[in-house]
Amino acid sequence: MTDFRQDPRFADLAPFPSKLWLSSPTMHGKELHWVEEAIRTNWVTTLGENINEVERATASLVGRKCAVGLSAGTAALHLAVKLCGEALYGQPRAGHGTLEGHRAFCSDLTFDATVNPVSYEGGEAVFVDTERDTWNMDPAALEKAFDLYPDVRLVVLAHLYGTPARIGEIRAICDAHRALIVEDAAESFLATHQGRQTGTFGDVSIFSFNGNKLVTGSSGGMLLTDNPEWADKTRKWSTQSREAAPWYQHEELGYNYRMSNIVAGVVRGQLPYAAEHRDQKKAIYERYKAGLADLPVSLNPFLPDDEPNFWLSCLLVDTDAMAPQVRGERDALYRHEPGKSSPTEILEALAAFNAEGRPLWKPMHLQPIYRMNPFVTTAGSGRARSNAYISGGAPDVGADLFARGLCLPSDNKMTPDQQALIIDIVHRCFR
């Protein structure tokens, strides 16, 4: 590891006096009001007015008929996959998941919470490669996947870092193949694709209120659907599947997944500021784009008719400007070359000056737990042989982005002066 404080390129810089975070919660005070109201009225369990209002407000804001508050975005994803699996294949036998013996097509460049529910329900994830224009699921690769696996009826898709996928095109492909969509909009609250909010395209969609998201409850998530029966079933499953009996009667598997009225109070106080948070994130993205324009790098792209929520601003080093970098399973080595840099060098430089960045998500098909799962690119089916290419020599877009990309500090409380120093540090990495 380079001692950046002693490196001549950085010797005149001082670290930030307090940590500059990747994306931390931004509280406004209204959150405390609704949490205290829950405590004052003694509604501190998984029932209460905060939950009712957050469900109503989220459905109204996004434009869906039903919203169900849950303990986490991951819980929402699990029940979304379970709903679709049951609709497609019927109720499973005891001890088996709704996807037992079936495959689902999944985004490859995403956090594992997107795809793990397929395994929870006994299915096999088939990972679909990424396109460069949005860093999301490639519709052409999805068409290839349906050619290879025509029996698949479920697609689990994420909108990476708040940037909408080509979800309209993907919706049309899925409709043609009679496939359902679980739309993971955990990172893309208030982002729009061709004027329509993400979270409205899937048969079931989810949002996350994790501590680093645009709107937070410290935890929590939301399942959204236009099917009232599915919403009712989700509420039942999330409260241990209790039947309408005077005793605890259980006739199907249930979970302790319901949102707390305390968490809902935080979300209720956050929702009025969602658009403000989005605008602050957009300003950060635009300052990075202007400040890094003279370097051989680019920022995470989006389609002309789309409006991301700019949750995280990400940097991609140009191929011919990449300094040598090698990653193992848990660590990395790099070497600096004048005029070039690498994600590892930039991240270590930021950390040396008390700022948090992180690598892009490592593609799912490269993860040890999923390394033997099928993986489909526009060229067909293959498995990763290196950090950037798969069998047959066809480019593996997700692995290439992972090798050259990183997430920059994107906290909406970051000042322009603080961001200017981040931009300066990145410049010095290329000297």
BAKE-506847 format. One record per residue (C-alpha): residue number from 1; x, y, z. Coordinates in pm, 1 decimal, padded with zeros to 6 digits. Each point is the difference from the previous one (the first is absolute). Layout:
BEGIN
REC  seq        c1        c2        c3
REC  NUM         X         Y         Z
...
This chain:
BEGIN
REC  seq        c1        c2        c3
REC    1   00000.0   00000.0   00000.0
REC    2   00131.0   00344.0  -00094.9
REC    3   00066.9   00249.2   00278.1
REC    4  -00189.6   00282.5  -00167.9
REC    5   00081.9   00246.8   00276.1
REC    6   00368.5  -00035.3  -00094.9
REC    7  -00055.0  -00021.0  -00375.7
REC    8   00125.9   00323.0  -00167.9
REC    9  -00321.0   00018.2  -00202.7
REC   10  -00202.3   00041.5   00321.2
REC   11   00249.6   00141.9   00251.1
REC   12  -00166.3   00343.4   00027.2
REC   13  -00348.0  -00141.1   00073.9
REC   14  -00156.0  -00047.1   00343.3
REC   15  -00270.7  -00260.1   00067.5
REC   16  -00361.0   00097.0   00057.4
REC   17  -00040.7   00074.2   00372.4
REC   18  -00306.0  -00225.5   00015.1
REC   19  -00092.2  -00295.8  -00217.8
REC   20  -00148.5   00080.9  -00338.7
REC   21  -00245.1  -00283.5  -00058.6
REC   22  -00106.0  -00175.4  -00316.7
REC   23  -00369.8   00059.6   00076.6
REC   24  -00121.5   00051.8   00354.9
REC   25  -00347.9   00077.8   00139.8
REC   26  -00117.2   00362.0  -00007.3
REC   27  -00245.8   00077.4   00277.2
REC   28  -00223.3   00307.5   00016.3
REC   29  -00186.3  -00016.1   00333.3
REC   30  -00342.9  -00110.4  -00117.2
REC   31   00116.2  -00358.1   00040.1
REC   32   00029.1   00049.6   00376.7
REC   33  -00352.5   00140.0   00017.1
REC   34  -00156.5  -00313.0  -00149.1
REC   35   00220.1  -00236.8   00200.5
REC   36  -00093.7   00180.1   00322.0
REC   37  -00366.1  -00011.1  -00103.2
REC   38   00024.7  -00378.4  -00036.2
REC   39   00158.2  -00026.7   00344.3
REC   40  -00248.6   00242.3   00159.4
REC   41  -00296.7  -00195.3  -00133.9
REC   42   00168.0  -00333.8   00078.6
REC   43  -00012.2  -00117.5  -00365.0
REC   44   00353.9  -00135.1  -00014.5
REC   45  -00069.8  -00337.3  -00159.4
REC   46  -00080.3  -00098.5  -00359.8
REC   47  -00330.3   00187.3   00000.9
REC   48  -00068.3   00371.2   00012.1
REC   49  -00081.4   00318.6  -00183.7
REC   50   00357.8   00054.3  -00116.5
REC   51  -00007.3  -00327.1  -00193.9
REC   52  -00342.3   00078.4  -00144.3
REC   53   00108.7   00346.4  -00112.2
REC   54   00335.2  -00110.2  -00144.7
REC   55  -00171.6  -00271.3  -00204.3
REC   56  -00263.2   00244.6  -00125.4
REC   57   00248.9   00277.1  -00076.1
REC   58   00248.6  -00226.5  -00177.7
REC   59  -00265.3  -00156.7  -00221.6
REC   60  -00136.8   00345.5  -00083.6
REC   61   00340.7   00155.2  -00065.5
REC   62   00117.4  -00280.1  -00226.1
REC   63  -00331.7  -00075.8  -00166.8
REC   64  -00092.5  -00352.1   00108.9
REC   65  -00321.0  -00133.4   00150.1
REC   66   00151.3  -00184.7   00297.3
REC   67   00307.6   00032.3   00221.0
REC   68   00096.8  -00223.0   00292.8
REC   69   00257.8   00111.6   00256.9
REC   70   00255.7  -00267.9   00088.8
REC   71   00306.1  -00031.3   00220.3
REC   72   00252.7   00035.7  -00284.3
REC   73   00029.5   00023.7  -00374.9
REC   74   00132.7  -00356.1   00007.6
REC   75  -00316.7  -00119.3   00175.6
REC   76  -00202.7   00175.9  -00269.9
REC   77   00205.1  -00169.6  -00272.4
REC   78  -00048.4  -00339.9   00161.4
REC   79  -00377.3   00035.1   00016.3
REC   80  -00009.7   00147.3  -00351.8
REC   81   00180.1  -00306.0  -00136.6
REC   82  -00224.7  -00227.4   00207.7
REC   83  -00314.1   00169.3  -00135.6
REC   84   00113.9  -00044.3  -00358.5
REC   85   00116.9  -00356.0   00058.4
REC   86  -00335.3  -00099.9   00146.4
REC   87  -00188.6   00174.5  -00281.6
REC   88   00209.3  -00182.4  -00261.4
REC   89   00040.6  -00343.4   00152.6
REC   90  -00255.3  -00033.9   00280.5
REC   91   00047.9  -00062.6   00369.5
REC   92   00307.3  -00208.1   00075.4
REC   93   00016.8  -00319.2   00200.9
REC   94   00091.0   00037.2   00365.8
REC   95   00366.0   00083.2   00039.7
REC   96   00041.7   00112.3  -00361.4
REC   97   00012.2   00344.6  -00158.7
REC   98  -00232.0   00136.7  -00265.6
REC   99   00281.6  -00009.2  -00259.5
REC  100   00113.3  -00355.8   00075.8
REC  101   00127.9  -00149.2  -00326.7
REC  102  -00032.7   00326.6  -00192.1
REC  103   00233.8   00273.4  -00123.0
REC  104  -00029.9   00378.5   00008.1
REC  105   00188.8   00257.9  -00205.5
REC  106   00177.3   00251.8   00226.3
REC  107   00202.6   00317.9  -00028.2
REC  108   00369.7  -00079.5   00018.6
REC  109   00147.9   00332.6   00109.8
REC  110  -00183.4   00053.5   00328.5
REC  111   00012.9  -00061.1   00373.9
REC  112  -00065.2  -00361.4   00096.5
REC  113  -00323.6   00093.9   00180.6
REC  114  -00157.6   00030.9  -00347.0
REC  115   00061.2  -00363.1  -00089.8
REC  116   00020.7  -00189.6   00330.5
REC  117  -00381.8  -00034.2   00027.5
REC  118   00004.8  -00221.7  -00308.6
REC  119   00215.7  -00239.9   00202.9
REC  120  -00220.6   00047.8   00308.5
REC  121  -00287.8  -00133.5  -00208.6
REC  122   00198.8  -00294.3  -00135.6
REC  123   00060.1   00136.0  -00349.6
REC  124   00312.3   00042.8  -00209.0
REC  125   00107.7   00348.3  -00107.2
REC  126   00111.8   00041.3  -00360.3
REC  127   00200.5   00320.8  -00017.9
REC  128  -00053.5   00233.2  -00295.4
REC  129   00287.2   00227.8  -00100.6
REC  130   00003.9   00377.2   00021.7
REC  131  -00025.9   00268.4  -00266.8
REC  132   00237.6   00296.4  -00007.7
REC  133  -00265.4   00269.6  -00055.5
REC  134  -00162.1  -00043.0   00344.7
REC  135   00217.6  -00259.1   00181.8
REC  136  -00320.1  -00205.1   00036.0
REC  137  -00138.9  -00320.6  -00152.5
REC  138   00058.3  -00009.8  -00374.9
REC  139  -00327.4  -00061.4  -00190.5
REC  140   00192.4  -00169.1  -00282.3
REC  141   00161.6  -00240.2   00248.2
REC  142  -00343.7  -00062.3   00153.5
REC  143  -00136.7  -00097.5  -00342.5
REC  144   00294.0  -00236.4  -00038.2
REC  145  -00077.4  -00144.5   00343.6
REC  146  -00360.0  -00074.3  -00103.7
REC  147   00136.5  -00171.4  -00313.1
REC  148   00222.2  -00220.1   00217.8
REC  149  -00250.9  -00057.4   00281.1
REC  150  -00349.0   00037.5  -00152.4
REC  151  -00177.0  -00144.4   00304.9
REC  152   00106.6   00282.6   00233.9
REC  153  -00294.5   00210.4   00116.2
REC  154   00153.6   00238.2   00256.3
REC  155   00241.0   00294.2  -00037.2
REC  156   00153.7   00174.5   00301.6
REC  157   00140.4   00336.3  -00103.9
REC  158   00177.5   00278.8   00190.9
REC  159   00047.3   00369.6  -00081.5
REC  160   00368.0   00048.4   00087.8
REC  161   00108.4   00302.7   00208.1
REC  162  -00328.5   00178.4  -00068.4
REC  163   00023.8  -00018.8  -00381.2
REC  164  -00303.2  -00148.3  -00176.0
REC  165   00047.9  -00308.8  -00214.2
REC  166  -00160.4  -00026.7  -00342.2
REC  167  -00295.9  -00127.1   00195.9
REC  168  -00262.7   00085.7  -00262.2
REC  169   00181.2  -00209.2  -00259.5
REC  170   00058.8  -00278.1   00252.3
REC  171  -00368.0   00007.7   00099.5
REC  172  -00096.6  -00053.9  -00365.4
REC  173   00243.5  -00293.3  -00031.3
REC  174  -00140.1  -00159.1   00315.2
REC  175  -00358.0   00045.5  -00114.8
REC  176   00085.0  -00171.8  -00329.3
REC  177   00139.0  -00297.2   00195.8
REC  178  -00280.7   00001.8   00262.5
REC  179   00253.0   00075.0   00273.1
REC  180  -00056.7   00193.2   00321.5
REC  181   00236.1   00273.0   00124.5
REC  182   00123.4   00064.7   00351.8
REC  183   00129.5   00356.9  -00020.1
REC  184   00271.0   00082.1   00252.7
REC  185  -00023.3   00378.3   00027.6
REC  186   00179.4   00002.5   00337.7
REC  187   00251.1   00257.1  -00126.0
REC  188  -00222.8   00195.2  -00240.7
REC  189  -00276.0   00163.6   00205.5
REC  190  -00139.3   00297.0  -00202.7
REC  191   00202.7  -00087.0  -00311.2
REC  192  -00199.3   00000.0  -00324.6
REC  193   00020.5  -00191.6  -00326.9
REC  194  -00157.3   00192.1  -00288.7
REC  195  -00197.0   00207.3   00251.8
REC  196  -00125.6  -00296.4   00201.6
REC  197   00124.3  -00084.6   00347.4
REC  198   00209.5  -00305.5   00058.7
REC  199  -00188.0  -00234.3   00228.9
REC  200  -00306.2   00005.5  -00229.0
REC  201   00117.2  -00236.8  -00274.6
REC  202   00028.1  -00327.3   00188.1
REC  203  -00282.2  -00237.6   00080.6
REC  204   00142.7   00048.9   00347.5
REC  205   00249.4   00274.5   00086.9
REC  206   00196.4   00093.2   00309.9
REC  207   00172.1   00297.1   00162.5
REC  208   00257.0   00005.6   00278.6
REC  209   00013.2   00242.1   00292.9
REC  210   00344.2  -00114.2   00113.8
REC  211   00216.5   00260.0   00173.7
REC  212   00189.9   00099.1  -00314.7
REC  213  -00298.4   00040.8  -00233.8
REC  214  -00161.4   00317.2  -00136.2
REC  215  -00275.3  -00034.5   00262.1
REC  216   00082.9  -00198.2   00311.8
REC  217  -00172.7  -00153.0   00297.8
REC  218   00332.8  -00127.8   00135.9
REC  219  -00132.5  -00326.5  -00144.5
REC  220  -00320.6  -00111.2  -00166.3
REC  221  -00132.4  -00065.2  -00346.2
REC  222  -00316.7   00018.3  -00206.4
REC  223  -00168.1  -00248.2  -00233.1
REC  224  -00219.6   00154.0  -00269.6
REC  225  -00256.2  -00161.0  -00229.2
REC  226  -00323.1   00080.9  -00179.0
REC  227  -00147.6  -00330.6   00115.6
REC  228  -00191.1   00045.0   00330.1
REC  229  -00008.3  -00376.3   00058.8
REC  230   00379.4  -00012.6  -00021.3
REC  231   00025.9   00290.7   00244.5
REC  232  -00228.6  -00181.2   00246.0
REC  233   00200.4  -00319.3  -00038.6
REC  234   00322.7   00192.5   00065.4
REC  235  -00140.6   00144.6   00322.5
REC  236  -00102.3  -00348.3   00109.9
REC  237   00333.6  -00163.1  -00085.1
REC  238   00192.0   00282.0   00168.6
REC  239  -00182.7  -00057.9   00330.4
REC  240   00070.3  -00374.3   00028.5
REC  241  -00297.2  -00097.4  -00218.9
REC  242  -00246.8   00006.3   00285.1
REC  243  -00348.1  -00106.7  -00100.5
REC  244  -00325.5   00166.5   00106.1
REC  245  -00052.2  -00218.1   00306.1
REC  246  -00023.9   00080.4   00374.2
REC  247   00324.8  -00192.5   00053.5
REC  248   00327.4  -00004.7  -00190.9
REC  249  -00094.8  -00201.1  -00307.2
REC  250   00266.7  -00051.6  -00270.1
REC  251  -00079.7  -00168.4  -00331.0
REC  252   00296.6   00119.5  -00207.0
REC  253   00353.6   00121.4   00059.3
REC  254   00031.8   00351.0   00138.6
REC  255   00268.5   00253.6   00091.6
REC  256   00062.3   00277.0   00250.4
REC  257   00042.9   00261.9  -00273.2
REC  258  -00243.4   00282.4   00087.7
REC  259   00125.5   00357.5   00031.8
REC  260   00014.4   00149.0   00349.3
REC  261  -00211.4   00307.3   00073.1
REC  262   00319.6   00161.9   00136.9
REC  263   00187.2  -00055.3  -00326.9
REC  264  -00306.9   00122.1  -00188.9
REC  265   00011.2   00319.1   00207.5
REC  266   00349.6   00073.2  -00127.2
REC  267  -00107.1  -00068.2  -00358.3
REC  268  -00310.0   00218.2   00047.1
REC  269   00222.7   00288.7   00103.9
REC  270   00234.8  -00059.9  -00293.6
REC  271  -00251.2  -00019.7  -00285.1
REC  272  -00066.1   00377.5  -00024.5
REC  273   00372.7   00048.1  -00070.3
REC  274   00040.4  -00271.2  -00263.5
REC  275   00003.9   00239.3  -00297.2
REC  276   00239.9   00232.2   00182.4
REC  277   00238.5  -00290.0   00063.5
REC  278  -00020.9  -00101.0  -00365.8
REC  279   00082.0   00353.4  -00116.1
REC  280   00299.5   00013.6   00234.1
REC  281   00126.7  -00331.8  -00138.3
REC  282  -00041.2   00130.6  -00356.0
REC  283   00205.0   00310.9   00082.5
REC  284   00277.4  -00224.0   00134.1
REC  285  -00001.6  -00205.5  -00321.0
REC  286   00016.1   00312.7  -00216.6
REC  287   00290.5   00146.1   00201.0
REC  288   00192.4  -00325.6  -00041.9
REC  289  -00073.6  -00004.1  -00372.6
REC  290   00130.4   00353.4  -00044.3
REC  291   00295.6  -00037.4   00237.1
REC  292   00125.9  -00327.8  -00150.1
REC  293  -00064.2   00088.0  -00366.1
REC  294   00372.4   00042.2  -00075.1
REC  295   00090.2  -00349.4   00124.7
REC  296  -00019.9  -00330.9  -00192.4
REC  297  -00308.0  -00104.8   00196.8
REC  298  -00378.3   00003.5  -00035.3
REC  299  -00292.3  -00006.0   00242.8
REC  300  -00282.0  -00253.7   00021.0
REC  301  -00213.7   00058.5  -00312.1
REC  302  -00374.7   00024.8  -00050.1
REC  303  -00240.4   00015.8  -00293.1
REC  304  -00096.7   00342.0  -00144.1
REC  305  -00371.1  -00033.2   00087.9
REC  306   00066.9  -00128.0   00352.7
REC  307   00059.3   00182.7   00327.6
REC  308   00199.1  -00195.9   00258.5
REC  309  -00017.0   00088.6   00367.8
REC  310   00383.0   00017.0  -00007.5
REC  311   00022.0  -00198.4   00323.8
REC  312   00369.3  -00072.7  -00055.2
REC  313   00238.0   00173.0  -00238.5
REC  314   00236.8  -00256.6  -00149.9
REC  315   00323.5   00034.6  -00192.7
REC  316   00126.7  -00225.6  -00278.8
REC  317   00366.1   00018.6  -00103.2
REC  318   00055.5  -00012.0  -00377.7
REC  319   00150.9  -00328.4  -00117.1
REC  320   00320.5   00159.5  -00131.8
REC  321   00042.7   00197.6   00324.7
REC  322  -00014.6  -00302.8   00231.0
REC  323   00313.1  -00056.8   00205.1
REC  324   00077.7  -00365.6   00084.6
REC  325  -00242.5  -00143.2   00256.4
REC  326  -00064.2  -00357.7   00113.0
REC  327  -00280.3  -00108.7   00231.9
REC  328  -00019.7  -00318.3   00199.9
REC  329  -00305.7  -00113.5   00188.7
REC  330   00056.9   00235.2   00293.9
REC  331   00284.1   00235.9  -00084.4
REC  332   00159.9   00184.1  -00291.4
REC  333   00341.0   00106.5  -00127.6
REC  334   00076.4   00289.4  -00229.8
REC  335   00292.2   00194.9  -00141.5
REC  336  -00005.5   00368.2  -00083.7
REC  337   00103.4   00121.1  -00343.5
REC  338   00026.4   00373.2  -00085.1
REC  339  -00308.5   00120.4  -00181.2
REC  340  -00195.5  -00308.5   00103.7
REC  341  -00182.1  -00126.5   00307.6
REC  342  -00229.3  -00278.3   00119.7
REC  343  -00305.0  -00034.5   00225.5
REC  344   00211.7  -00153.0   00276.4
REC  345   00244.9   00291.4  -00001.4
REC  346  -00276.9   00260.1  -00001.6
REC  347  -00191.0  -00170.3   00281.4
REC  348   00312.2  -00030.2   00215.6
REC  349   00083.4   00364.9  -00062.9
REC  350  -00350.4   00106.2   00104.4
REC  351   00020.4  -00216.4   00312.9
REC  352   00338.0   00151.9   00090.8
REC  353  -00166.8   00341.0   00013.6
REC  354  -00302.9  -00120.9   00198.8
REC  355  -00251.3  -00036.9  -00284.5
REC  356  -00205.1  -00310.9  -00074.5
REC  357  -00033.3  -00150.9  -00345.4
REC  358  -00050.6  -00360.0  -00107.7
REC  359   00043.2  -00226.1  -00302.0
REC  360  -00292.6  -00058.0  -00231.1
REC  361  -00208.5  -00304.6   00081.5
REC  362   00186.0  -00316.1  -00092.0
REC  363  -00212.3  -00181.5  -00260.9
REC  364  -00198.2  -00289.7   00133.4
REC  365   00142.9  -00251.4  -00246.4
REC  366   00346.8   00070.8   00145.5
REC  367  -00108.5  -00054.9   00359.2
REC  368   00120.2  -00330.5   00148.3
REC  369  -00350.5  -00090.9   00116.3
REC  370  -00142.4   00036.4  -00353.8
REC  371   00303.3  -00074.6  -00214.5
REC  372  -00150.0  -00320.3  -00142.2
REC  373  -00335.5   00156.6  -00090.1
REC  374  -00083.3   00058.8  -00367.3
REC  375   00106.1   00337.4  -00139.6
REC  376  -00122.4   00149.2  -00329.1
REC  377   00147.1   00278.8  -00212.9
REC  378  -00110.8   00129.3  -00339.6
REC  379   00236.0  -00259.8  -00148.9
REC  380  -00168.1  -00287.1   00180.7
REC  381   00075.0  -00204.0   00309.9
REC  382   00340.9  -00000.2   00162.6
REC  383   00190.5   00016.9   00325.5
REC  384   00259.7   00250.6   00110.4
REC  385   00359.4  -00104.0  -00061.0
REC  386   00162.4   00329.1   00099.6
REC  387  -00086.7   00336.9   00142.8
REC  388  -00138.2   00128.9  -00327.0
REC  389  -00073.6  -00278.4  -00251.4
REC  390  -00200.0  -00321.0  -00027.8
REC  391   00041.8  -00311.8  -00210.2
REC  392   00000.9   00070.0  -00369.7
REC  393   00164.8   00338.4   00048.3
REC  394  -00327.9   00191.9   00017.4
REC  395   00015.9   00306.9   00223.6
REC  396  -00146.5  -00046.8   00346.4
REC  397  -00128.1   00350.7   00066.8
REC  398  -00072.7  -00036.2   00371.2
REC  399   00346.5  -00134.7   00082.9
REC  400   00162.7   00274.9  -00206.0
REC  401  -00195.3   00269.2   00186.1
REC  402   00092.5  -00156.9   00333.7
REC  403   00368.6  -00002.4  -00098.0
REC  404   00005.6   00367.7  -00098.9
REC  405  -00267.5   00161.9   00217.9
REC  406  -00054.9   00141.2   00346.5
REC  407  -00263.2   00190.8   00198.9
REC  408   00103.3   00350.3   00101.4
REC  409  -00104.3   00172.1   00323.8
REC  410  -00360.7   00102.4  -00071.0
REC  411  -00132.0   00116.1   00335.7
REC  412  -00257.2   00274.1  -00052.7
REC  413   00142.3   00192.6   00296.2
REC  414   00337.0   00030.0  -00175.7
REC  415   00081.0   00365.4  -00070.4
REC  416   00130.0   00125.6  -00337.2
REC  417   00335.9   00074.2   00165.7
REC  418   00022.9  -00353.5   00136.8
REC  419  -00091.7  -00140.9  -00338.9
REC  420   00262.8   00219.9  -00164.8
REC  421   00262.4  -00168.1   00219.4
REC  422  -00127.6  -00344.2  -00103.1
REC  423   00031.7   00105.0  -00362.8
REC  424   00352.7   00127.2   00071.0
REC  425   00099.7  -00332.9   00158.2
REC  426  -00124.2  -00188.6  -00307.1
REC  427   00199.9   00229.7  -00226.5
REC  428   00316.5  -00060.0   00202.2
REC  429  -00044.0  -00374.9  -00037.1
REC  430   00057.2   00041.5  -00375.5
REC  431   00322.3   00202.7   00035.5
